[in-house]
Amino acid sequence: RVMLWLAKRYRIAQTASKMLVEAAYTAGHEVRIDPLLVLSVMAIESRFNPFAESAMGAQGLMQVMAKLHHSKFDDLGGTRSVLNPVANIQVGAQILQDVIRRSGSVEAGLKLYVGAGNLETDGGYASKVLSEYSKLQAVASGKRVPTFTPPVRPQPEEPIEAKVESTLPPPRSHAEEPA
């Protein structure tokens, strides 16, 4: 179910989705975190693009910074394998498990994962991941979950005329005019 839902939602081939889900389940079980959480991080980090790269140098499905985590790639072919989907998922899952353990909660761990540990806010990152996680849990349990989430529409602004009128002083009556 998860594999088919992800393939449809993220417009990836079912064979690719199957491989990514299997890798997430393997990595998740190895480090003892929910594979659906691993998949949720991939969804938000890269939208399942194995070649995604950030301006900060994070790469792959889970946006791993190979320079920072080079030792985790030693048994996986070195840092060159950061764009190998399976290696990226394995290292990303290790990092995710480590930040959750260090911070004491999934939400705080996600804040560390995105690099916002010293900031007041993570820009909504944790809530996006946890929202996707909730959807994947529902899919995995057999519930029907739409693959398309309509964008939130901003509230229409007040017309400019109303803004201008609200900044003008109230009209004075002729009796109030100075002599």
Steps between C-alpha positions, in 0.01 A plus 500: 500500500771745600701429186203561269389813686850653489537417131177679422549796738859574395467385139778246515514159335353217705826307469693798641241546774525132591880520528485817713235358734698176541820697572317719753358193675842333512675813628222583745509154652882507523502823703166436675293788368173484312567455126198720432680785676804440277272515194338818634839670531583396142170641379561840655874517439513395135152401380671166425754650260821299556708776335363791705764740627459801726689828491663391827639182342250247632442225246273217404168369621555591864717806431806368679808720534771250406779727626351500850412130506788357295575222752146362462576438132821301564331159465283622212766598248606835643340841461467446123204276585297789645290496180451123518138478620554202731817646657333841540200344673723291730707800607198730520320251725808478727516879526124522564518236774797676659337847510175355638693316772710807587207742508257271679208530258414458135401865459820632661700245301348626177598853597860381542482299178411808297778697666277727710613373840626840612212694348165593650311346210561238237284682245227239526726211401403266784129561448534425127684174570253401773205580273643274230574238766137508611385448141739208451383338824140528379593351160690215664199419719277472195324836510432690182713813492489745209826521308444867426498760773356828378716802580387727779363816347597825664216711632409778256629836605281795568456714184748787482215753504388369840856521633537860381163599641584348837815713524322829423369709787122493538319772303422811702163664501470868408444583865842357586691705243727769644378859481 
